[in-house]
Amino acid sequence: MIVHKDRDFVVVSKPAPLLVHQHPRFPNEYPLLQRVRDELGHYVWPVHRLDRPTSGCLIMACNREAIASLSQALSEGKKYYWALVRGILTEKGPIEVRTPIKKNKLQYQDAHSTVWSIGSNTKPRCSMVRVQIHTGRNHQVRRHLRDLNHPIIHDGDHGDSRVNRWWRENLGLTRLALHSGQLEFQYQGQQYKFMSPFPHDLRIVLEKLPFWTQIKRHFN
């Protein structure tokens, strides 16, 4: 689970579906934050967030003093996600998506994502995409891909329930097909790059698709 550890921060590869923090709706769940604290023997603080159903790279600060500078470094760095989506994305990219995202009933926030198509398939109709987020809004990747009319497979909030059911019944996909695979940032004069390979529950589905070789190249 731990990808990297130094004095100021730790990088973990979060499984799905696992909460980062404790939540009253799931009182019996052992959240990621507590797991990392127990493993390291000291407190850690998440620098950014991943949704419960999303897997992949997550940074936690090892001391309170480092939180603000790590957050700034990450906001100026690069965050890449990989997603399996409905339909064939014919445009290879980059595709710039700037649809504002609703924060509450009265407020929208600017949001910017860049999308590239890695590979597509006709039966079943699906595409693998890589997404760089330039802002960190709630459900940003999920909402922006939906806005392109290519919702992420097995997204219960923004996706297609009929398509989700087909993937569950025919290919055994029971989780959101979204993975935070790469983080790049500069911190205290040093450049960092971290990769998180696909977890087993997502990889076994992706390996059945004809463009799996194209996907693997991004993690070599």
FIVO-575365 format. One line per field, with one value per residue (C-alpha): residue in three letters; x negated, y negated, z negated. Coordinates in pm, whole numbers, plus 50000, padded with zeros to 5 digits. Layout:
BEGIN
aa [ALA / ...]
x [X / ...]
y [Y / ...]
z [Z / ...]
***
This chain:
BEGIN
aa [MET / ILE / VAL / HIS / LYS / ASP / ARG / ASP / PHE / VAL / VAL / VAL / SER / LYS / PRO / ALA / PRO / LEU / LEU / VAL / HIS / GLN / HIS / PRO / ARG / PHE / PRO / ASN / GLU / TYR / PRO / LEU / LEU / GLN / ARG / VAL / ARG / ASP / GLU / LEU / GLY / HIS / TYR / VAL / TRP / PRO / VAL / HIS / ARG / LEU / ASP / ARG / PRO / THR / SER / GLY / CYS / LEU / ILE / MET / ALA / CYS / ASN / ARG / GLU / ALA / ILE / ALA / SER / LEU / SER / GLN / ALA / LEU / SER / GLU / GLY / LYS / LYS / TYR / TYR / TRP / ALA / LEU / VAL / ARG / GLY / ILE / LEU / THR / GLU / LYS / GLY / PRO / ILE / GLU / VAL / ARG / THR / PRO / ILE / LYS / LYS / ASN / LYS / LEU / GLN / TYR / GLN / ASP / ALA / HIS / SER / THR / VAL / TRP / SER / ILE / GLY / SER / ASN / THR / LYS / PRO / ARG / CYS / SER / MET / VAL / ARG / VAL / GLN / ILE / HIS / THR / GLY / ARG / ASN / HIS / GLN / VAL / ARG / ARG / HIS / LEU / ARG / ASP / LEU / ASN / HIS / PRO / ILE / ILE / HIS / ASP / GLY / ASP / HIS / GLY / ASP / SER / ARG / VAL / ASN / ARG / TRP / TRP / ARG / GLU / ASN / LEU / GLY / LEU / THR / ARG / LEU / ALA / LEU / HIS / SER / GLY / GLN / LEU / GLU / PHE / GLN / TYR / GLN / GLY / GLN / GLN / TYR / LYS / PHE / MET / SER / PRO / PHE / PRO / HIS / ASP / LEU / ARG / ILE / VAL / LEU / GLU / LYS / LEU / PRO / PHE / TRP / THR / GLN / ILE / LYS / ARG / HIS / PHE / ASN]
x [50000 / 49714 / 49535 / 49291 / 49203 / 48978 / 48963 / 49252 / 49487 / 49594 / 49746 / 49993 / 50177 / 50539 / 50760 / 51123 / 51377 / 51205 / 51280 / 50995 / 51156 / 51404 / 51765 / 52081 / 52251 / 51981 / 51906 / 51745 / 51508 / 51132 / 51042 / 50718 / 50604 / 50619 / 50453 / 50155 / 50131 / 50130 / 49867 / 49632 / 49693 / 49765 / 50032 / 50063 / 50284 / 50423 / 50301 / 50574 / 50872 / 50986 / 51346 / 51427 / 51471 / 51151 / 50816 / 50462 / 50199 / 50271 / 50030 / 50038 / 49832 / 49629 / 49646 / 49888 / 49625 / 49585 / 49955 / 49978 / 49653 / 49735 / 50083 / 49934 / 49674 / 49942 / 50166 / 49876 / 49783 / 49958 / 50226 / 50324 / 50619 / 50704 / 51069 / 51261 / 51558 / 51870 / 51854 / 51584 / 51387 / 51278 / 51073 / 50730 / 50682 / 50588 / 50951 / 50990 / 51297 / 51379 / 51737 / 51793 / 51885 / 52173 / 52059 / 52402 / 52743 / 52608 / 52241 / 52038 / 51661 / 51428 / 51290 / 51041 / 50946 / 50746 / 50847 / 50654 / 50788 / 50557 / 50763 / 51117 / 51319 / 51647 / 51770 / 51821 / 51820 / 51570 / 51260 / 50967 / 50877 / 50609 / 50721 / 50508 / 50693 / 50578 / 50827 / 50941 / 51321 / 51558 / 51611 / 51429 / 51308 / 51642 / 51843 / 51622 / 51622 / 51999 / 52011 / 51823 / 52102 / 51851 / 51935 / 51703 / 51817 / 51975 / 52028 / 52349 / 52385 / 52297 / 52302 / 52535 / 52703 / 52781 / 52419 / 52292 / 52509 / 52374 / 52013 / 52092 / 52275 / 52047 / 51698 / 51723 / 51656 / 51806 / 51621 / 51578 / 51332 / 51129 / 50769 / 50534 / 50224 / 49962 / 49855 / 49574 / 49469 / 49170 / 49117 / 48831 / 48626 / 48667 / 48881 / 49100 / 49294 / 49504 / 49690 / 49958 / 50025 / 50382 / 50508 / 50598 / 50976 / 50948 / 50654 / 50824 / 51102 / 50870 / 50654 / 50955 / 50972 / 50784 / 50610 / 50454 / 50105 / 50157 / 50266 / 49960 / 49721 / 49822 / 49695 / 49360]
y [50000 / 49757 / 49646 / 49392 / 49255 / 48969 / 48709 / 48488 / 48712 / 49063 / 49179 / 49466 / 49669 / 49660 / 49963 / 49927 / 49906 / 49772 / 49454 / 49211 / 49071 / 49211 / 49147 / 49184 / 49381 / 49650 / 49673 / 50017 / 49942 / 49925 / 49614 / 49561 / 49276 / 49495 / 49788 / 49574 / 49422 / 49767 / 49897 / 49600 / 49547 / 49174 / 48935 / 48847 / 48592 / 48631 / 48360 / 48426 / 48657 / 48960 / 49074 / 49396 / 49597 / 49459 / 49635 / 49505 / 49257 / 49048 / 48821 / 48779 / 48532 / 48668 / 48340 / 48049 / 47799 / 47972 / 47978 / 47632 / 47656 / 48007 / 47895 / 47606 / 47831 / 48076 / 47802 / 47685 / 48041 / 48298 / 48551 / 48822 / 49061 / 49361 / 49444 / 49703 / 49527 / 49607 / 49573 / 49507 / 49187 / 49118 / 48807 / 48905 / 48576 / 48370 / 48276 / 47978 / 47988 / 47669 / 47728 / 47555 / 47789 / 47718 / 47672 / 47602 / 47469 / 47120 / 47164 / 47314 / 47359 / 47335 / 47677 / 47789 / 48140 / 48268 / 48603 / 48839 / 49160 / 49459 / 49724 / 49818 / 50131 / 50199 / 50513 / 50407 / 50039 / 49880 / 49664 / 49624 / 49263 / 49077 / 48759 / 48482 / 48262 / 47901 / 47823 / 48042 / 48029 / 48284 / 48576 / 48372 / 48663 / 48840 / 48530 / 48413 / 48754 / 48764 / 48420 / 48571 / 48835 / 49101 / 49176 / 49400 / 49761 / 49861 / 49501 / 49520 / 49141 / 49017 / 49328 / 49559 / 49821 / 50052 / 50049 / 50090 / 50399 / 50554 / 50511 / 50656 / 50960 / 51034 / 50923 / 50918 / 50546 / 50449 / 50122 / 49777 / 49807 / 49503 / 49510 / 49232 / 49366 / 49091 / 48787 / 48546 / 48245 / 48049 / 48021 / 47841 / 47828 / 48197 / 48338 / 48638 / 48879 / 49162 / 49436 / 49668 / 49978 / 50096 / 50301 / 50663 / 50611 / 50362 / 50518 / 50856 / 50679 / 50457 / 50756 / 50899 / 50597 / 50585 / 50255 / 50382 / 50364 / 49994 / 49935 / 50114 / 49883 / 49596 / 49779 / 49900]
z [50000 / 49919 / 50237 / 50087 / 49743 / 49641 / 49364 / 49479 / 49673 / 49761 / 50090 / 50073 / 50334 / 50221 / 50290 / 50394 / 50240 / 49929 / 49739 / 49678 / 49360 / 49113 / 49210 / 48996 / 49275 / 49246 / 48872 / 48895 / 49182 / 49121 / 49328 / 49515 / 49292 / 48983 / 49162 / 49261 / 48912 / 48755 / 48999 / 48954 / 48585 / 48613 / 48741 / 49110 / 49287 / 49642 / 49880 / 50139 / 50182 / 50376 / 50388 / 50205 / 50529 / 50689 / 50650 / 50690 / 50571 / 50262 / 50072 / 49695 / 49494 / 49203 / 49009 / 48998 / 49108 / 49446 / 49542 / 49701 / 49900 / 50023 / 50126 / 50321 / 50484 / 50591 / 50730 / 50945 / 51046 / 51264 / 51169 / 51416 / 51402 / 51620 / 51687 / 51883 / 52040 / 52240 / 52620 / 52876 / 52832 / 53188 / 53116 / 52982 / 52800 / 52628 / 52560 / 52328 / 52102 / 51909 / 51797 / 51459 / 51175 / 50940 / 50579 / 50431 / 50540 / 50605 / 50688 / 50973 / 50979 / 51277 / 51374 / 51638 / 51753 / 52049 / 52200 / 52430 / 52585 / 52536 / 52714 / 52817 / 52883 / 53067 / 52885 / 52613 / 52710 / 52476 / 52463 / 52227 / 52156 / 51966 / 51791 / 51648 / 51401 / 51373 / 51095 / 50809 / 50803 / 50654 / 50895 / 51163 / 51379 / 51353 / 51441 / 51726 / 51893 / 51859 / 52024 / 52321 / 52335 / 52230 / 51866 / 51668 / 51657 / 51327 / 51217 / 51019 / 50992 / 51341 / 51558 / 51749 / 51530 / 51824 / 51943 / 51587 / 51542 / 51866 / 51752 / 51412 / 51549 / 51846 / 51743 / 51364 / 51321 / 50984 / 50915 / 51064 / 51354 / 51245 / 51122 / 51010 / 51176 / 51171 / 50969 / 51059 / 50852 / 50726 / 50352 / 50178 / 50496 / 50583 / 50864 / 50778 / 50996 / 50856 / 51043 / 50910 / 51125 / 51174 / 50878 / 50942 / 50946 / 51233 / 51413 / 51463 / 51655 / 51860 / 51960 / 52146 / 52376 / 52710 / 52627 / 52303 / 52461 / 52533 / 52173 / 52029 / 52211 / 51987 / 51679 / 51817]
***
